[in-house]
Amino acid sequence: MDNGEPRNARPERLRDLRGFRRWRRTRPFWGGLFTALAGVQIFGTTQMSLAGLTLQTGPTGFLSWLIPTILVTCGLLMWFKPPHRVLYAVVAAVTALFSLIGVNLGGFFVGLLLGLVGSALGFAWTPDPPPSAAPASEPAGEAGVRDEAADDASGPDEATGDRTARPGTPEDSTGRDQRTAEAGADLTAPDAAPSTGSRPSSTN
């Protein structure tokens, strides 16, 4: 049953809601909201009386506008200027405390509490850390140098079939022993004893 609402209205609402959530997460939303509400509540108490009793201290009509204006401004600045949230939170906390003696006992203590809670939330808020990047891979230059070194170390023997042993390998030690044995045999060959077929003649 068609109720006359466009079909794409719901996706647009969801899109707007998601955009608002992203906007809210990038700033101290609740701190700014409570601070602004504190200013509104304190200003509201100046326009009403409690059981016929009106409490106002300080210059009449001046602080009742100044303190709420400062609190509302600090709350809005927390939203739209998140990098300076600490400054605005401190100003809001001092103003909320001053409202205790400035305007109707801090809006009958309600505005005072809202201002302190909002300033505390704004002061404690921190932006979400960026997503951790994947560990960086080995630089291509160093990897290429290592690959070339590995190819130089093992390439000639495997590619060209060169079987020449390298210093320190078992083949090198075996070949060295064989060459040493052959050299020793060559040196001792001239001094070998004569064969039994040729005997020296004896002289009387």
Phi, psi and chi 1 to 4 in degrees:
 res  aa     phi    psi   chi1   chi2   chi3   chi4
   1 MET       -  127.5 -179.7  176.3 -179.7      -
   2 ASP   -90.5  121.9 -170.8    5.0      -      -
   3 ASN   -94.6   13.2   55.3    3.0      -      -
   4 GLY    87.3   -3.8      -      -      -      -
   5 GLU   -87.0  132.6 -176.0  178.5    0.2      -
   6 PRO   -57.9  148.8  -21.7   31.5      -      -
   7 ARG   -69.0  -29.8  -65.4 -178.3  178.4  179.4
   8 ASN   -87.0    6.3   58.0   -9.1      -      -
   9 ALA   -69.5  -39.8      -      -      -      -
  10 ARG   -66.5  -46.4 -176.1  177.0 -179.0   84.0
  11 PRO   -59.4  -35.7  -26.3   35.8      -      -
  12 GLU   -67.1  -37.9  -70.5 -179.4   -3.3      -
  13 ARG   -65.3  -42.4  -68.8  178.3 -178.6  176.9
  14 LEU   -63.3  -38.5  -67.5  176.7      -      -
  15 ARG   -64.8  -41.5 -167.7 -179.0  -53.5  109.0
  16 ASP   -66.1  -39.5  -65.3  -20.8      -      -
  17 LEU   -65.3  -41.4 -178.1   59.3      -      -
  18 ARG   -66.7  -38.0  -68.7  173.2 -177.5  173.3
  19 GLY   -64.4  -39.0      -      -      -      -
  20 PHE   -64.7  -39.6  172.2   73.8      -      -
  21 ARG   -64.7  -41.4  -72.0  178.2  178.8  176.5
  22 ARG   -63.7  -40.7  -73.5 -166.9  -62.5  -92.4
  23 TRP   -64.4  -39.6  177.9   84.9      -      -
  24 ARG   -67.1  -35.6 -175.1 -172.7   65.7 -175.8
  25 ARG   -76.3  -11.8  -67.5  172.3 -178.2  172.9
  26 THR   -97.3   13.4   57.0      -      -      -
  27 ARG  -158.0  161.0   62.3 -154.8   68.3 -116.9
  28 PRO   -75.0   78.3   26.2  -33.0      -      -
  29 PHE   -64.0  -51.1  176.6   78.7      -      -
  30 TRP   -69.6  -33.8  -64.4  110.4      -      -
  31 GLY   -63.4  -44.8      -      -      -      -
  32 GLY   -66.0  -36.0      -      -      -      -
  33 LEU   -66.1  -47.5  179.1   62.0      -      -
  34 PHE   -65.4  -36.7  -73.0  153.6      -      -
  35 THR   -65.9  -43.9  -56.9      -      -      -
  36 ALA   -65.3  -38.9      -      -      -      -
  37 LEU   -64.5  -33.9  -72.9  178.4      -      -
  38 ALA   -61.2  -43.1      -      -      -      -
  39 GLY   -64.4  -41.0      -      -      -      -
  40 VAL   -65.2  -41.0  173.3      -      -      -
  41 GLN   -67.8  -40.9 -161.1  -84.1  -20.9      -
  42 ILE   -65.2  -40.5  -69.1  175.4      -      -
  43 PHE   -65.8  -34.7  178.6   76.2      -      -
  44 GLY   -65.3  -34.3      -      -      -      -
  45 THR   -69.1  -22.5   58.8      -      -      -
  46 THR   -77.1  -14.0   62.4      -      -      -
  47 GLN  -103.8    7.4  -51.2  -59.6  -41.0      -
  48 MET  -135.9  172.7   65.2  178.5   65.2      -
  49 SER  -128.4  152.7   60.3      -      -      -
  50 LEU  -105.1  104.5 -177.5   61.1      -      -
  51 ALA    55.8   42.4      -      -      -      -
  52 GLY    79.7    3.6      -      -      -      -
  53 LEU  -109.3  126.3  178.1   63.5      -      -
  54 THR  -111.1  124.4  -59.5      -      -      -
  55 LEU  -110.6  119.7  -60.3  176.3      -      -
  56 GLN  -145.3  133.7  -72.6 -174.1   -8.6      -
  57 THR  -125.4  167.1   58.6      -      -      -
  58 GLY    75.6 -175.6      -      -      -      -
  59 PRO   -58.9  120.8  -22.7   32.8      -      -
  60 THR   -62.4  128.9  -55.9      -      -      -
  61 GLY    84.9  -12.3      -      -      -      -
  62 PHE   -94.1  -56.6  176.6   70.4      -      -
  63 LEU   -68.1  -27.6  -66.5  179.0      -      -
  64 SER   -67.1  -19.7   61.5      -      -      -
  65 TRP  -100.5  -36.4  -74.7   90.6      -      -
  66 LEU   -68.6  -50.0  179.3   62.2      -      -
  67 ILE   -64.4  -48.3  -69.0  177.8      -      -
  68 PRO   -60.7  -37.0  -24.6   35.1      -      -
  69 THR   -64.0  -41.9  -59.5      -      -      -
  70 ILE   -64.2  -43.1  -66.5  175.5      -      -
  71 LEU   -66.0  -44.0  -70.0  174.8      -      -
  72 VAL   -64.9  -40.7  172.3      -      -      -
  73 THR   -64.2  -42.6  -57.1      -      -      -
  74 CYS   -63.6  -39.2  -71.5      -      -      -
  75 GLY   -63.3  -42.3      -      -      -      -
  76 LEU   -69.2  -37.2  -65.4  177.0      -      -
  77 LEU   -67.6  -30.2  -71.1  175.5      -      -
  78 MET   -62.8  -32.8  -73.1 -176.8 -167.4      -
  79 TRP   -73.9  -46.9  -75.2   -7.1      -      -
  80 PHE   -97.4  -10.2  -61.1  105.1      -      -
  81 LYS  -132.7   64.1  -62.9  -68.8 -177.2  180.0
  82 PRO   -59.2  -33.1  -20.7   31.8      -      -
  83 PRO   -60.4  -24.9  -25.6   35.6      -      -
  84 HIS  -105.0   27.3  -52.8  -68.5      -      -
  85 ARG   -64.0  -32.3   63.7 -169.8  178.3  -82.1
  86 VAL   -64.1  -44.2  175.1      -      -      -
  87 LEU   -61.5  -45.9  173.6   62.2      -      -
  88 TYR   -66.9  -34.4  -54.3  138.7      -      -
  89 ALA   -67.3  -40.1      -      -      -      -
  90 VAL   -65.8  -44.4  172.1      -      -      -
  91 VAL   -62.0  -40.9  173.6      -      -      -
  92 ALA   -65.8  -39.4      -      -      -      -
  93 ALA   -66.0  -43.0      -      -      -      -
  94 VAL   -64.7  -41.6  173.7      -      -      -
  95 THR   -65.8  -40.3  -55.3      -      -      -
  96 ALA   -64.0  -39.5      -      -      -      -
  97 LEU   -66.5  -38.4  -71.6  174.5      -      -
  98 PHE   -68.1  -26.5 -178.0   73.0      -      -
  99 SER   -65.6  -17.2   67.9      -      -      -
 100 LEU   -64.1  -35.0 -177.7   63.0      -      -
 101 ILE  -108.4   -3.3   60.8  174.4      -      -
 102 GLY   -97.5  -44.0      -      -      -      -
 103 VAL  -139.3  108.7  179.2      -      -      -
 104 ASN    47.7   46.5  -68.8  -17.6      -      -
 105 LEU    53.8   44.7  -62.5  176.2      -      -
 106 GLY    67.1   42.5      -      -      -      -
 107 GLY    64.2   44.4      -      -      -      -
 108 PHE    56.4   42.4  -55.7  120.2      -      -
 109 PHE    70.2  -15.4  -60.3  103.2      -      -
 110 VAL   -73.1  -48.9  177.2      -      -      -
 111 GLY   -63.2  -35.5      -      -      -      -
 112 LEU   -61.2  -47.3  171.0   64.8      -      -
 113 LEU   -66.0  -41.7  -65.6  177.9      -      -
 114 LEU   -62.0  -41.7  -73.5  174.5      -      -
 115 GLY   -65.4  -41.0      -      -      -      -
 116 LEU   -68.3  -42.0  -67.7  178.7      -      -
 117 VAL   -65.5  -43.8  171.4      -      -      -
 118 GLY   -64.1  -42.5      -      -      -      -
 119 SER   -66.4  -36.2   60.6      -      -      -
 120 ALA   -66.3  -42.1      -      -      -      -
 121 LEU   -65.0  -40.4  -68.4  175.6      -      -
 122 GLY   -67.0  -36.0      -      -      -      -
 123 PHE   -70.8  -37.7 -174.2   86.0      -      -
 124 ALA   -84.4  -13.6      -      -      -      -
 125 TRP   -68.8  139.6 -178.7   85.9      -      -
 126 THR  -132.8  143.6   54.9      -      -      -
 127 PRO   -66.8  153.6   23.1  -31.9      -      -
 128 ASP   -66.2  136.2  -66.8  -25.1      -      -
 129 PRO   -67.0  148.7   25.0  -33.0      -      -
 130 PRO   -65.0  151.4   23.8  -33.0      -      -
 131 PRO   -58.3  134.0   20.7  -31.9      -      -
 132 SER   -64.4  128.1   57.7      -      -      -
 133 ALA   -74.8  151.6      -      -      -      -
 134 ALA   -63.6  147.1      -      -      -      -
 135 PRO   -55.7  130.9   16.7  -28.7      -      -
 136 ALA   -63.8  137.0      -      -      -      -
 137 SER   -73.6  168.2   58.3      -      -      -
 138 GLU   -64.5  135.5 -171.3  177.8   26.8      -
 139 PRO   -54.3  142.9  -23.6   32.4      -      -
 140 ALA   -63.9  -34.2      -      -      -      -
 141 GLY   -64.3  -46.6      -      -      -      -
 142 GLU   -67.2  -38.6  -64.4 -177.8    2.7      -
 143 ALA   -63.0  -40.5      -      -      -      -
 144 GLY   -65.3  -39.0      -      -      -      -
 145 VAL   -64.6  -41.9  171.7      -      -      -
 146 ARG   -66.8  -39.2  -66.3 -174.7 -179.7  179.3
 147 ASP   -64.3  -41.5  -67.2  -19.2      -      -
 148 GLU   -65.1  -39.7  -69.4  178.6    0.3      -
 149 ALA   -62.8  -40.6      -      -      -      -
 150 ALA   -65.6  -38.3      -      -      -      -
 151 ASP   -66.5  -39.0  -67.7  -18.4      -      -
 152 ASP   -65.5  -32.9  -67.3  -19.0      -      -
 153 ALA   -75.3  -35.9      -      -      -      -
 154 SER  -115.8  -10.3   60.9      -      -      -
 155 GLY   -66.1  -54.7      -      -      -      -
 156 PRO   -57.3  -41.2  -24.1   33.6      -      -
 157 ASP   -68.0  -38.9  -67.3  -18.9      -      -
 158 GLU   -83.0  -39.3  -63.7  176.0   -0.2      -
 159 ALA   -77.9  -45.6      -      -      -      -
 160 THR   -96.6   -3.3   62.5      -      -      -
 161 GLY    73.7   19.7      -      -      -      -
 162 ASP   -72.3  120.4 -173.4    6.2      -      -
 163 ARG  -101.4   12.7  -60.9  -60.8 -179.7 -179.9
 164 THR   -64.1  126.9  -55.4      -      -      -
 165 ALA   -76.6  152.5      -      -      -      -
 166 ARG  -101.7  157.8  -65.9 -164.5  177.5  136.2
 167 PRO   -59.3  137.8  -22.4   31.1      -      -
 168 GLY    92.5   -6.8      -      -      -      -
 169 THR   -91.4  161.4   60.7      -      -      -
 170 PRO   -62.2  -37.0  -24.1   32.9      -      -
 171 GLU   -63.9  -38.9  -64.6  179.1    3.3      -
 172 ASP   -64.1  -41.9  178.2   49.9      -      -
 173 SER   -67.3  -37.1   59.5      -      -      -
 174 THR   -66.6  -45.5  -55.8      -      -      -
 175 GLY   -63.7  -35.8      -      -      -      -
 176 ARG   -66.1  -40.0 -172.8  176.5  -59.2  172.7
 177 ASP   -64.0  -39.8  -65.5  -20.2      -      -
 178 GLN   -64.4  -43.9  -66.7  177.0   -3.4      -
 179 ARG   -64.1  -37.6  -70.4 -165.9  -63.8  -88.2
 180 THR   -65.0  -40.3  -56.9      -      -      -
 181 ALA   -65.2  -42.0      -      -      -      -
 182 GLU   -64.4  -41.8  -67.8  175.3   -1.4      -
 183 ALA   -63.2  -38.3      -      -      -      -
 184 GLY   -67.1  -37.0      -      -      -      -
 185 ALA   -66.1  -39.3      -      -      -      -
 186 ASP   -64.5  -36.9  -67.2  -18.6      -      -
 187 LEU   -72.8  -32.9  -67.6  175.5      -      -
 188 THR   -90.0   -8.7   56.3      -      -      -
 189 ALA   -62.9  -46.1      -      -      -      -
 190 PRO   -62.5  -29.7  -22.9   34.3      -      -
 191 ASP   -88.2    8.7  -62.1  -23.7      -      -
 192 ALA   -70.1  155.5      -      -      -      -
 193 ALA   -69.4  147.2      -      -      -      -
 194 PRO   -66.3  157.3   23.3  -32.8      -      -
 195 SER   -68.1  162.2   61.2      -      -      -
 196 THR   -74.3  -16.0   55.5      -      -      -
 197 GLY   -71.8  -27.6      -      -      -      -
 198 SER  -110.3  104.9   59.8      -      -      -
 199 ARG  -102.8  141.9  -64.0 -179.9  178.1  177.4
 200 PRO   -68.1  141.8   25.6  -32.8      -      -
 201 SER   -75.5  139.9   59.7      -      -      -
 202 SER   -94.1  139.4   60.4      -      -      -
 203 THR  -111.5  138.4   56.1      -      -      -
 204 ASN   -88.8      -  -66.3  -33.0      -      -
